[in-house]
Amino acid sequence: MPSATNVAKSLVSISQFNKGQASRIFDRLHNESQLIVLKNNQPTAFILSPTEYDRLTELEEDYALLLEAYERLERHGDESGIPMADVMALHGITESDLDEIGDVEIE
């Protein structure tokens, strides 16, 4: 959980944008993952670094996949699956075929 000090350091007044300091504010994102923009002392917007945006997007995707996996388990939990060896045999795939492919990243 972020500390009050960290949150306070991430606050940016919208008036700083009006004073032409946008470039300096965006440069802060090299060291900080997010900034909180205040208007009339109220949080109005969050600015995320590209790294933080990617991290949060990955979390969202992982969560969606987790929910899908749970839903599938609930729907088919009592059913037995098909052994991998049977699926490989059905499609004519051997262990050496898999070894030749190497690591694959699934998006």
N, C-alpha and C positions, 0 to 999 in steps of 0.2 A: 504494500500500500504506500503511495507516495506521501512523503512527509509534508507538513505545512510549509516548510522552508523551500522545498522543491517546487511546490505549487506556486508559491509567491514569486519565485524566480522565473516561472514560465508565463507570467501575466504580461500582456502587452496592451496598452491603451490604443484604441482606434485613432486617437488624435495623433499618435506617432506616424500613422500612415498619412494623415492629412498634412503632416509637416515634412513629407518627402523622405521618410526614413524606412520605406518599405524594403529597400535593398539590404539595409543593415539588419532589419528584422529577419528577413529570409536567410541571411548569412548565419544567424543563430542556429538554424536548423542543422548545420553541420555538426554541432555539439549537443543539441537538444532534440529529443524525439518529437516533442509537440509543444505548441504555444497556445495560450488561451487569450483570445482577443476580447477585451472589455469595452463595452459601450455604456456610458452612464454607470460605471462601476458594476455592471452586470455581465456575466459571460455571454457573449454573442456568437462566437465561432471558435473552432479549433483549427489550427494549422498543423498538419502532420508532415514530418520529413518523409521522403520517399521510402526510406528503410522501414519506418514505423508503419506507413500505409501498407507496404508489402507484408509485414509481419501480421498486421490485423486482418488483412485479406486472407492470408494463409490460415489463420485461426478460424475465420468464418467458414472457409471451405472445409477445413478439417471437422468442424462442428457439424456441418451439414452432412458430411459423409458418416460421421458417428451416428447421427440421428437415423440416417438411412440404414445403417448396419443394425441398429437396435430394432427398427421397424421390421426388417427382414427376419431377424432372429425371432421376434414375436410371431410373425406370420408363418414361419417355416421351422421353428425351433425343434419340434418333435420329429421332423422328417430327417432321414439320414441323407447325407450328401453323396456325391459321386467321388470315389477316390481319384486323386490326381493321375495315378498310373493308368486308370481306365480311360480318362479323358485324353491323355497323351496317346494311348494306343488307338483310340478312335480316330484321332487326327493324324496319326503317323508321325508323331514327334518322339524323339529319343532324348535321353539325358545329355548325350553329346551335342545334340542340336541346341539345347538350352545353354550348355556351357559355351558354345561358340558365339551366342548372342551377347553374353555379358550382361552388365547392368542396364536396365531400361528405366527411364523416368516416366512415370505415368502422371499426366496432368488431369 
